[in-house]
């Protein structure tokens, strides 16, 4: 994609980074910046080359117009609002209108870094790897995932790593829980969602030994600012609509029963737990070939209740 970027920074919402920072983020690409919806709509009407939209306001008309103008474009919402609030403003259609949500939170460095990595990945189509979210030369630890019996050891390895990074006991326990959910998805949910027959009626308490063609990979690393944990599977079955629908269902639940897809391959609750325990979730998908799900934790920002705190949600497809 070699088009232009449109930044929409409206008053009444937490501002985007400065125009100087946005120019650095855009990497010298064509950039337009406006401060109200009418001006943004006019740009979209007159410039058919706008293929990335970054907005700090979840405006239904703006995002709908962008999707109609460029169906293959990428829409990024940078917001301080939690999902429940921006979903309501978009009339619960964010799975159709948004590709990325960036938590525009207190530490501006998070927003700038997330925008830079997101735009770079969109442009390059090189989407896989936690190293993209960590400082250069950060050591990445990797382990093959061959079945359910390895979960406890791998979970503990990540927890000990977090402790060794002096992130504290609470963060270490969160890392353990995130790793467990990622591994459960890799071992049980991903093969079932891909339609592998022998996973059709498998309970998640049942021991599973993956075949070599089904092996996954666990990766984790920390650069002192971000702790990143991911697993990858060789199936590429996760869809954006599925991800956002699952997350939204759990968030809006009055009662848990009946809202999560509990059939084999229904990973909704696990995905929500990953996001609830982190500042961001990133899903990278090559359909039919590879899915990578990663959790990003800003080690300098305390996590709060999901209903009151913005989280980043990314879905990349190549």
Secondary structure, 3 states (H helix, E strand, C coil): CCCEEEEECCCCCCCCCCHHHHHHHHCCCCEEEECCHHHHHHHHHHCCCEEEEEECCCCHHHHHHHHHHCCCCEEEEEECCCHHHHHHHCCCCHHHHCCEEEECCCCHHHHHHHHHHHHHHHHHCCCCCHHHHCCCCCCCEEEEECEHHHHHHHHHHHHHHHHHCCCCHHHHHHHHHHHHHHHHHHHHHHHHHCCCHHHCCCCCCCCCECCHHHCEEEEEEECCCEEEEEEEECCCCCCHHHHHHHHHHHHCCCCCCCCCCCCCCCCHHHHHHHHHCCCEEEEEEECCCEEEEEEEEECCCCCCCHHHCCCEEEEEEC
